[in-house]
Amino acid sequence: MTTVKHLVVGAGFAGLGMAIKLQESGEVDFLVIEKGSDVGGTWRANDYPGAACDVPSQLYSYSFAPNPDWSMSFSPQPEIQAYIRRVAHEAGVLDRFRFEVALETATWDDEARAWQVTLSDGSGVSATNLISGAGGLSEPKLPDIDGIEGFQGEVFHSARWNHDVDLTGKRVAVIGTGASAIQIVPELQKVVGHLDVYQRTAPYVLPRNDRRYTGVEKLAFRHLPLVQRAYRTAIYWGRELYVPGFTLEPKLAWPAKKLALGNIAKGINDPELRATVTPDYEIGCKRILISNTYYPALASGNVEVVTDGIAKITGDAVVTSDGVERPVDVLVVATGFFTTEQPIAAAITGRTGATLAETWRETGMVAYKGTTVHGFPNLFQIVGPNTGLGHSSMVFIIESQIAYILDAIRTMEREGYSSVEPHLDVQNRWNDDLQRRMQRTVWNSGGCASWYLDEEGRNTTLWPRTTFTFRRLLAQFDVASYAVTGPAPSPTPAPTNEKVSA
């Protein structure tokens, strides 16, 4: 049994950032476990053709580790993965990372005031604090389609891309038209014989205003850090201007809607196909996407957009509800992730003996400040409930939560607390305020069904305010909002038979 003060789950932006900041603050007794073979998280797993970020590079990076070498204003996946890997090596924290091992169970031990954790390799860890950076885009969600298990060709999720499969000249079907699909489709269209794109709901796709950085800009980024900081700051505040259109009045987003409709007109000449890919809900209700190549790919002669629902999949074809059977060699599933029901929640058992998944069954995902949960002492989540964004960089949110968790750890050590747990009424007030604000957002009222909402229609994924408000609210650990306990009891000495002499 390994004993550490801090056990961090996940080695993406969240887990790596947490490890680096723990070390910088003098908290060196930590272990990071990662089910994959390397750091990177989402950016390690999602290496499909065309994978790239839809948040500008300067903002989608750690504030404490600027990168002067971005090639593009929007980074491609290999560059993001290389950046994360470089930051990890330069920080000198990888000696406390264990790869290809997953958390199996984590149970709070109230007597020991510690988390007792079992890992997939059969080993165990006892940790004072359990910090989950498992992420909301970590577990692929496969569609429940009749017959898919009997498909005789190759089938894989966009986040589990099989690079050994040669798609040249093949008949390929892509199920889904979300953020991954609109990057995959243009790349596949170039090489496949025929491509069927199965669209349930048309997305809004804005032009991708991407460009290569010049040599002069790169030199400035490297030798004049203030220049790069100015780029980052300008991008940040530009993105914050989107917030009112999401959270207050959807009509404020009409310029973006006009751009999206213009993108359709520019990329597609056929009026019928234009109508097929034109959304029928308010822009922003679903995630807004960016691409210059998606619509031209759909308009190509070897691509068909299919809007009829999939009835079943046979050994070599997809059959839609209208009875049409379309032969296919390779099936690419781009149907997203488990975002409203974190898979790790079923493995974490709290103070009362209930798992996090069971606790959330009636309420949906709920956490105080997206970070801590009543009934689960010393459990800290990064990118927890209602911390997602529809407009800006999740790295900003991640760094805000890391700072909050570090202040919680400092407070515990300074005051001698062995556990902290948010009061239920505090957590409820936080969530009630979130959900009240959520009702007027375009995500809840825009007329669409999206992965932002759980099965009960609750938006448990997104943050309905500005990101600077989030950072302000998490600037300091508010210990008064927590039930705290003093030092953990010392182990009772084992009895001995020795006589004590006078």
HELIX and SHEET records of a PDB file:
HELIX    1   1 PHE A   13  GLU A   24  1                                  12    
HELIX    2   2 THR A   42  ALA A   45  1                                   4    
HELIX    3   3 GLN A   77  ALA A   91  1                                  15    
HELIX    4   4 LEU A   94  ARG A   96  5                                   3    
HELIX    5   5 ILE A  148  GLY A  150  5                                   3    
HELIX    6   6 SER A  158  ARG A  160  5                                   3    
HELIX    7   7 ALA A  181  GLN A  189  1                                   9    
HELIX    8   8 GLY A  215  HIS A  223  1                                   9    
HELIX    9   9 PRO A  225  GLU A  240  1                                  16    
HELIX   10  10 VAL A  243  THR A  247  1                                   5    
HELIX   11  11 PRO A  250  ALA A  253  5                                   4    
HELIX   12  12 TRP A  254  GLY A  267  1                                  14    
HELIX   13  13 PRO A  271  THR A  276  1                                   6    
HELIX   14  14 TYR A  294  LEU A  298  1                                   5    
HELIX   15  15 PRO A  343  ALA A  347  5                                   5    
HELIX   16  16 LEU A  356  THR A  359  1                                   4    
HELIX   17  17 MET A  394  GLU A  415  1                                  22    
HELIX   18  18 LEU A  424  MET A  438  1                                  15    
HELIX   19  19 VAL A  442  SER A  445  1                                   4    
HELIX   20  20 THR A  467  LEU A  473  1                                   7    
HELIX   21  21 VAL A  479  SER A  481  5                                   3    
SHEET    1   A 7 PHE A  97  PHE A  99  0                                        
SHEET    2   A 7 PHE A  30  GLU A  34  1                                        
SHEET    3   A 7 THR A   2  VAL A   9  1                                        
SHEET    4   A 7 GLY A 124  SER A 132  1                                        
SHEET    5   A 7 ALA A 114  LEU A 119 -1                                        
SHEET    6   A 7 LEU A 103  ASP A 109 -1                                        
SHEET    7   A 7 ILE A 348  THR A 349  1                                        
SHEET    1   B 5 PHE A  97  PHE A  99  0                                        
SHEET    2   B 5 PHE A  30  GLU A  34  1                                        
SHEET    3   B 5 THR A   2  VAL A   9  1                                        
SHEET    4   B 5 GLY A 124  SER A 132  1                                        
SHEET    5   B 5 LEU A 379  GLN A 381  1                                        
SHEET    1   C 5 GLU A 154  HIS A 157  0                                        
SHEET    2   C 5 VAL A 330  VAL A 333  1                                        
SHEET    3   C 5 ARG A 171  ILE A 175  1                                        
SHEET    4   C 5 HIS A 194  TYR A 198  1                                        
SHEET    5   C 5 VAL A 303  VAL A 306  1                                        
SHEET    1   D 2 VAL A 205  LEU A 206  0                                        
SHEET    2   D 2 LEU A 289  ILE A 290  1                                        
SHEET    1   E 3 ILE A 310  ILE A 313  0                                        
SHEET    2   E 3 ALA A 317  THR A 320 -1                                        
SHEET    3   E 3 GLU A 325  PRO A 327 -1                                        
SHEET    1   F 2 SER A 419  PRO A 422  0                                        
SHEET    2   F 2 TYR A 482  THR A 485 -1                                        
END                                                                             
